[in-house]
Amino acid sequence: MNNFQLEELVCDHVFKKYGKTAWQFLDPRLLITLNWIRREIDKPIEINTYHWGGTDTQSGLRCNLCRLVNARTKKHMVYMSAHCEGQAIDFSVKGLTADYVRDWLVDWKSFLPYPIRLEHGDYADDWVHLDVRDALLMDLDRPV
């Protein structure tokens, strides 16, 4: 069962261009893990909100037109985020702090369907970054 709409998982540029076929750009490991988290934590999860009038457009898959990617490209900087490969999301859980959710994920890591990587740091106080990029080679507790 899928608990998410595609618009929540891809940027507005990709959704406008590809519509429902944009599912092809998302890593199945991310989708399975995200649905597992939603089911087990049993609270609403917020990712991209643009489709419902919100401002979040880059919390899931990001394309070359997205501000974060495009700004680096204009500066001739390489940007190889897992977001660009459909392997990452930034999300929040209604009623829970990002620190609580990260700790919960660490506590439940042996039950996750796939290994994940989490980012920690001041910039991530309001959301949780989760990705499955090379997750089989990484330890969940390893901060980035």
C-alpha positions, -999 to 999 in steps of 0.1 A, spaced: 0 0 0 13 34 -9 7 61 17 20 90 -5 9 108 -36 35 113 -63 34 151 -59 48 147 -24 78 128 -36 90 147 -67 96 184 -74 70 204 -92 91 206 -124 93 168 -127 56 163 -119 45 190 -145 67 173 -172 61 136 -165 29 135 -145 22 100 -131 50 84 -150 75 102 -127 72 72 -104 99 57 -126 125 81 -111 121 70 -75 142 43 -60 119 14 -49 139 10 -17 131 45 -7 94 40 -14 92 8 6 111 22 35 91 54 35 58 34 35 71 12 63 80 43 84 46 58 79 28 26 89 50 20 120 52 55 133 14 59 126 14 97 122 12 119 91 44 125 73 50 158 53 74 160 24 67 183 -6 37 205 0 34 225 -32 5 205 -45 -16 216 -15 -6 253 -16 26 249 5 60 261 -3 81 229 -1 91 218 -36 126 202 -31 121 178 -3 120 147 -25 133 142 -60 151 173 -73 158 181 -109 182 204 -127 157 233 -125 153 231 -87 168 261 -70 193 241 -49 206 222 -79 205 250 -103 224 274 -80 253 251 -78 253 244 -115 255 281 -122 286 283 -100 301 253 -119 298 232 -87 292 195 -88 260 185 -70 255 148 -65 227 147 -39 208 115 -34 177 137 -40 187 140 -76 187 102 -80 153 96 -63 170 81 -33 164 107 -6 137 127 11 135 154 37 104 150 59 87 159 91 63 139 112 33 156 126 36 162 163 72 149 166 105 167 165 131 158 139 155 147 167 128 123 181 122 108 146 159 104 140 163 86 174 132 65 166 148 54 133 180 45 150 161 25 176 142 6 149 170 2 124 171 -36 126 134 -36 115 137 -13 85 132 -30 52 164 -14 38 194 3 55 192 40 55 215 70 60 205 100 81 219 135 82 224 153 115 233 189 121 219 224 128 205 228 93 183 197 99 165 208 130 131 211 114 132 180 92 148 146 88 169 137 58 168 100 50 184 83 20 191 48 7 221 57 -14 247 31 -10 229 23 22 241 -12 22 276 1 27 268 27 54 259 25 90 226 42 101 243 59 130 269 76 109 264 113 108 271 131 76 
